[in-house]
Amino acid sequence: MNVGALPDQIALTDDLRDIAKQPATHQSAFLERLCSVQAATSYGSAHGFADIEDMECWRRNVPVMFESDLRSLAQRMLKGDSQILVNDDVLAWNRTSGTTGEPKLIPVTQRNRLERGAFKRRWHAQSRMLLPGQGKLTSINLLNMYVHESGVGVRLEAGQPPVRAATSGLAKGYNPWIPECCYRIDDYDARYEMLMRFMAGRSLRRMIIINPSTLVLFERLLHRRYESMVRDIADGTIADDLPIDVLSRQELNAALPAMPDVARDMDAAKSLGTLHMSTLLPTLEGIGCWRSGGVVHFSDRLGELYGVDRVMDLGYHASEGLFSIPVTTHDAGTLLDTVNTLVEFLPADDAPPEPGSCPETIGPDALEVGKRYWTICSGFNGLYRWWMNDIIDVVDFVEQTPRIRFLCKGGRMNSTTGEKMDEYHVAAAASRIGAAEGIAIDGVAAAVCLEGDLPHYVVALESDVQDGSRLSVAFDEALKDINPEYRFHRGRGAVEPVQIIAVAPGRFEAWRRSRIDQGASEAQVKPPGLFKDITELRCAFLRDRWD
C-alpha cells in the first residue's frame, strides 16, 4: 500500500475524505451487514453466513461465483423459490447484455436500491464539485439516448417481477426541453442529429454521457450533414431526408426554434476551418464519460472537439454494481467505493480461480500502485464473491483508499466502443463464411485498429482465397449476426467495416511452430483469435501484407 496526502488535482467532499481514511473499517461493516441480512437465504445458509465474523472467514467459507452458478440459481428463483439468493422481495430483474455467453439475470431488491442510492448521492456530490453547472437548464444527461418497448423473451411464472432489458420511458425531468419522441427515433443518424439540434444554442455547461465515441460521431455527423443542418438550424426546420415518422416530426418541429445566430456562427467557423461541436456548444465547460479501457482514443479528443478542459471519468461501474467515484478530471483514476459494496482483488498475473474454489484475496488497503488486479464483488443483489472477469490497475492512493482504473475484460476481448468482441465471435464468423463460400480456412486472427478516425477490425485470414477484400463484407455481416453488441455499434456508425487481409499460405502453422520452439505445449498452443494490439497482429501474420 502507498499512503500519503491527497495527490495533486484531487478534490473530495468532506464526507468522502473521511471515508477514504478507513477502507478496511467500512468493508468490515458492509460484510457484517450483508451476512446478517442474507444469512436466512438458501445460499447464505449453505455457506455459513450466520457464522462469518471477518474477511478471513468470508474468504474461507464462500466460493467465487461465476455466470454458470448465477444462471442456475436465478432460474430456480424465477420458478418461485425467491429466497435462494436474497432475503428480500425481488422488485425486478436486470438483464445484462451477456459478454461471452447468454445474458445474466440479476435480482433487484429494495435494499440493493438503498445501497445504490447512498452511493449515487456521494457520486453526484463529487460530480457537482468536478463539473460545475448541474441544473435542468445548464446540464444535459445523455446516459440514456434510446428508449423502446422492452421485449426480453424470458418466460416468468405468474406473479414474478418484470425483467428489464431496456427502458420504455425516461425519468421525470430528464432533459425537459427535449421531447421524449426524440429518444425513440430508430435511425441512429436522425436521432443524433435531433439531439444535436436540441443542444445547439443552449447555455449548457456540462454533459454526462457513457461512451465518448458517440461524441466523436456527433462531430463527424456535423461535418457530413453540414449544409442540411445549418439550413435547418437557421430556419427551425427538419430535413425531409431524415427518417422520422410523421407524428414525431410534428412534435419535434414544434419544439425546435429558428436560430439564425447559431447558423451564422457555424458558417463563420466553417469558413475559418474551425468548425467543431464547440461551435454549437460554446458555453460547455466539462464532460463526464468513460475515459479508461479501450475508449482513450475517443476521450482524448474531446477537449479539441468540444472546447472543454474538464473530462471526468464516470467511474468503474457495471451491471453487477457501482464500484468507484470520480475525484478528478486530470486522469481516469476513480476512488474505490468501500461503503456500499464489498470488493476483493487477485493479482492479474494469476489465472482465474477454479469454479467452487475459495481464493485468498487482497483487500483494498493492501493493493499496490501500478499493479493490475482481477476484481471480485459482493452486494445486496444476490452476487457473492462474483467474478467480474475485469482487470483494473491502481493509479495511486487517496488517504488509505486506492484510486483505480478499469483496463479491460479478462481473456481475449476487445470492447473499444462497447462491441465486446471475443475470440469466439471471430472464429465463428470465419467458420460461417468458410461454409457459405465453400473455402478452406486455415487460420484467422483479428485485432482492432485505432489508426483512423474510427476503429475497425483487421482480420488476418489464411485460406485458398488470396483476395481478402471480397470476403470482408461477408465476414462483417457474419460478425454482426453472431455478436449483437457489434451489430449495434456498427449500426450507429461507431465502428468501421471489417478489413480482411489474406495471409501467406503456411503463416499460421509457422507461428504455431515458433511458439512450440520457444517451449509452449504442443498440445495446447494455438494462435490467438483476437490480439489486443494491432502491432502484435502485424508482427505475427502481416509483416509482408500490410500497406
N, C-alpha and C positions, 0 to 999 in steps of 0.2 A: 504493500500500500504506500502511496505517496501523498502525504497530508501536508497542507500548507494553507496560506491565506488565500483569499479569493483571487483567481487568475485575472489578469488584465481583461477588461471589456466584458466582465461577467456582472450581471445585475440580478439581484434576488429580492423578493419581498421579505419582510422580517420573519414571516411565518415559515417560508421555505428555507431561509437561512438557519433557523432553529432546527428544522427537521434534518437538514444536511449534517448537523453535528453529531447525530446519534442514529445512524442507519441500522446498526445491529439491534438497538432497543426497539425501533419501530418494526423491524422484521419479526422479532420475537413476539411483539404484541399482536401483529397480524396473524401469525401462526397460531397463537393461543385462541384468538377469536375464531379463526377458521375451523380448527379442530373441535372447539366447543360446540359450534353450531352444526357442523356436518357429521358429528360422531354417530348420530342416530341413522344415518343413511346406510344402505347396504354396503357401499364402498368403504365408508368410514368404519363400520363395524368389522369388515373383513381385514382392514389394515390397522386396527387398534388406535383410531383417532383419539378415543377417550383416555388412553394412557400415554399419549405423546406429550412430553413436557418441554422439549427443546429441539433445536435443529438436528442435533446428533441422532436423537430418537426418530425424528421425522425421516431422515435420510436412511436409517436402518430399516424402518418399517414399510415405507411406501415406495413402490417401484415407479420407474418412469412410465408415463402413459403415452402411447402412440396413437396414430389415427385409427388403426385397426381395433384397438381397445375401445376408443370412444365410439366408433361406429356400432359395435355390437351392443354396448351399454345404452346408447341413445335409442337404438331400435327397440330394446326392451321397454324403455321409458315411453316411447311413442305408442306402445301397445297397452299402456295403462299402469305400469309399475313405476310411478312417478318419483319415488324417493330412493332410487338407486344411487344417484349422484348428488342430489341437492335436497336439503331438508326445508324446502320452501316451495310454494306454488310456482310452477313454470308458467310464466306470462306469455312467452313466445319462444320460438326457436330461430336463432340466427343461422342462416345457411350460407356458408362460405363458398368461394369460387372453386376450391379444390386445386391445390398447387400441382400435385403429381398424380392424383387419382380422383376418386369420387369426392364430391363436396362433403364437407363436415356439417353436422348439425350441433349447435352449441346452445344449451338452455339459457334462457334469460329469466332471472328472478328479481323480485323487488329488492332483496338485499344486495344483489350484484349491481342493480341500478343505483342504490345509495352509495356504494363504494365508488362507482364510476362518477357519480355526481360530485363527491368530495374531491376526486382527482381533477375533474373539469373546472371546479371553482379555482383551484390553485393554478391550473393551466391558463385560464382566462386572465387571472390576476397578473401572471407573468407576461402574457402576450400584450396586455394593455401597457405594461411598462416598456416592452421592447419595440412595439409597433403602435405608436400613438395614433389617435384618430378613430377609435372604435365608436360607432354610433350608426343608427339606421340610415342616416343620410350621408355619412362620410366613409363607410366601410362596406365592402362587398364580399359576400361569402359565396364561394363557388365550390364548396366541398361536395355539393350535390348538383350536378349540371344536367342530369337527365332523369326524369321520372316517368314511370309507366306502370301499368297494372301488373301486379305480381302474379306469375304463373309458375309455381315451383315444381309441380309434378311429384309431390310427395303424398302418399296415402296416409291419412291420420284416422285414428279411432274416434268415434263420436265423443264430443266434449273436449278433445285435445286443443291446446292453444295453437294459434296460427304459426306457420313457417314464413319467415320474412326473407325473400330473396332480393327484393327491390321495393322501394317505397312507391306508394301510389299517390303521394301528396307531399307537400313541403311544410316545414314547421311554421307556426304562426309568426308573422313578421319577417319572413325570410326574404331579404332584398325587396321590400314592399313596393318599390317603383317598377319592378319587372313583373309583368303578368305571368301567372303560372303556366299558361299555354306555351310560353316561350321554351320552357324546360321539357315540353312534350313533343317538340319537333323531332322527328326521326332522323332526318338528314343532318349529318354532322356539320357540314359547312354552313347550312342555313341556320342551324341553332347557334353555332359560334358567331356568325355574322350578326344575328339578332342580339346576342349578349353583348357584343362589342358596341352595337348601336346604343343600347341602353346605358352602357358605361360612358360613352363619349359625352364630353361636355359637362359631366357632373363633377362636383368638388370632392372627389374620392381621395382619401388619404392612405387607406390601407386595403389590401386584398388578401384573402385567405383562399388557397386552392391546394389540392393534394399534389397533383403532378405538374411539375414545371414544363414538361414537354407540351402541355396544352397551351401554355402561354407563348411558346415559340410558334405553335401552329397559328395562334391569333396573329402574330406578326407576319407570317407567310401569307395568311388569308388577306390581310390588309393590303399587301402589295399585289397579290394575284387578282383581287377584285377591286382594285383602287378606283377605276373610272366609274364603275357602277355604285360603289359605296359612297364616294364623295358626293355624287349627284343625289343619292337618296338622303344623305345626311343634310345636305343643303335644303332639300325640298320637303323632308319629312315623309318620304315615300318608301315603298318596299319593292325591289326589283321583281319584275314578272317572272324571271327565270329561277327564282328561289322556290323550291318545292315545299310550300306551306299551304295547308288546307284553307278553304275559304273563310271559315269561322275564325280560325286563329289569325289569319291575315287581317281580318276586320278588327279584331281586338288589339292586335299589335299596332296597326296603323293609327288607331285612336289614341294610343299611349305614346307614340313617337312624335315629338315636336320637330318642326323645321329648325335647323341650326346652321344658318349661313355663316356665322362667325367661325364655327368649328371647321366648316368646309374650306373657308379662306385660309385658316391656319394650316390645314392639310395641304392645300395647293402650294402655299409658300414653302413649307418644309419639303415637299416633293421637288420643287424647282431648285432648292439648295442641296438636294441629296441627303437630307437629314430626317426623312420621314420614318418614324417608328411608332410603336404603340404609345410611347411617351407623348406623342403629338395629340392623341386622343385623351390621354390621362395626365395632363400637365401638373396636377396637384398631388399625384400619387407619391407617397413617401416610403412605403415599405410593403413587402410581400412575405407572406408565410406559406411555405410549401416544403415538399421533400427537398433535402439538399445532399443526402448521403446515398450510398449504394450506387446503382447504375445511372442516376439522373444528373450527376455533376455536370455532364456535357451540356445539359439544358439550364440548370440553375445558375451556372456561372455566367450565362449570357443575359440574365435578367436585368442587371444593372445597366447594360448598354441599351437594351431594347425598351425598357420601361422607365429609365431615368431615375432609378431608386438606388440608395446606398445602404438600405437595410433589407436583407433577405434572411428570414428566420426559419430554421428547420422546425417542422411541426412536432418532432419527437418520434421515438420508436414506438409505433402503435401497430396493432394488428387486430384481426377478428377476435383473437383469443384474449386480448387485454390491452391496456394502456400503460406503458412502462416507463416513459420518461417525459420530462418537462423542459421546454426551451428556457435558456438562461442567457443567451447571447445571440447577436446577429453576425458575429465575427466569423464563426465556423459552424460546422454541422453537429458539434457535440451538444448533447442534451443531458440534463441531470436525471439520473435513475430515480424513479419513484419507489420509496421503501415503505410507504404508509398503507396504500390500498391494494397492493399485490405482493406476492412472495416470489422473488426471483433468485434462482440459483444459476451457477455457471460451471462449465467444464472447459479446460483448455481446448482451443480449436484444433490443435495438433493431435488430440486424442480422437480415436474412432468413436462414432456414436455408440451409446450403450446398447447392450442387447435387450430385446424385449423381456420384461419381467425382472430386470436387474435393478439394484438399488445403489447407484454410484455415489461415491464420496464427492460431493460438490463443493464449490467455493462460494462464500458469501460476498456481498457487495463490497464490504470494507477490506477484503483481502485480495482484491484484484490488483493487477499491476499495470501501470501506464505503458501504453504501446503494445500490450499483449492482446491477442484475439481469443474470443471465448464463444462456445455454444451457449445458448440460453434455454432455461427450463423455468416454467412459470406455474403458479397455482393461484386460484381465486375462487370467488363465490359463484362461478358459472359452471361448476362441476368438473373443472380441469385441475388435476392434482399431479404435480411434477410433470407437466405437459411438455413434451419435446417439441420445441418451436422449429427446429431444423434451421435456425438462423445463426449467423455469425456476426458478432459485434466486436469492436475494439474499444479500448479505454483511452480517451483523449487526455484527461487529467482528473484531478480531484478538486471538488469544492468542499471545504471543510473535510469531512471524512467520507463523503459520498462521491462515487465516480460519475464523471461525465462520459457517456458512451455514444457510439456512432454505429448505426447499422451498416454492415458491409455487403452481405449477400445471403441468399439461401444456401443451405448446405448442399453438398453434392455438386453435380454439374448442372447448373441452371443459369440462364440469363433472364433478367427482367428489367431491361433498360427503360421501357415505358410502361411496365406493368404486364408485359406479354407472357411472363412465366414460361419461357421456352426451356425444355429439358431434353436430355438425350433420347428419351423415348419418342418424343414428337418428331425429331429429325430422322430417327431410324424408321419409324412407321411411315413417314412421308416417302422415304426412299423406297421402302417396300411397295407402297401403293403405286408409285409411278413406274416402278420396275414391272409390276404385274400388268398395268394398263398399257404400257408401251412395248411390252414384250422384250425387255432388255435385261441383261445380267448386271446387277450392281455388286461390285467387288469391294467397295469401301465408301463410306460417307462420313464427313465431319463438317461441323459448322462453327462459326463464330460471328458475333455481332461486330459490325464495322461502324465506327463513330467518326469517320473522317470527312463526311459530307454534312450538309445542313441537317439531315435527319438520319437516324440509324437504319441500317439494313443488314440482313443476314447474308453472309458469304458462305456458300456451301461448296466444299471440295468433294467432287463426285468421281469415283473411278468406275467406269462402265465401258461397254462397247460402243457408246456414242461419244464422239470426241467434240461435238458441238454442244457445249453446255447451255448455250443461250436458248435453244429450242425447248429445253426441259425446265427452264426457270419458271415459266408461267404455271406449268403443271405442278411443280414442286410447291410453289407458293399457294396454289389452290388446295393442295393436299394438307399443307400446314394449317391453313385457315379452317379446314374441315375437322382436323384432328384436335386442334388447340383453340377453343373458343376465345381465350384471352388474346391470342394472337389475331384472330379474326376481328375482334373488337377494335384493337389498336391499329390494325391495318385499315379497317373501315373508316376510322376517324382521321386517317392520314398521318398518324404519329410515327409509322414505320414504313419505309420504302419497300418495294417488292424484293424478293429473294434474287440474288445473283449467283448462278451456278458456274463454277469454273471446273472444266474437265481436268482430271488428274492423270498424269502419265501412267500407263499400264505398269503394274507392279509396285507402285509407290507405297500403298498401304502395307503390303507384305514386307517391303524393305523397312518400313518404320517399325513393324512388329519385331522383325529380326534384330534390329538395332537395340530395341528395349530388352530383348532376351540376352543379347550380348552384354548388356550392362548389368545383368543379374536379375532381371524380372522373371517371375514364374511363367514358364511356357504355357502352363495350363490356364493361367488367369489373365495374362496380358492381352489387351485389345486396344485398338485406337479409340480414344475418347470421341463420343459422338458430338460433344459440344465443348469447345475451348472457351476459356474465359477471356482470352486476349487474341485479337486478330493476328498479332505478331507471331504467336505460337502456331496458329494455323498455317501462316505463310511459311514459317521455318520447317514445319513438319511435312507439308504436302505441296506447297505452291511456289517454291523458290524459282522455278523456271516457267511459271504460268501467270505470274502477276504482272499486270500492266497498269 
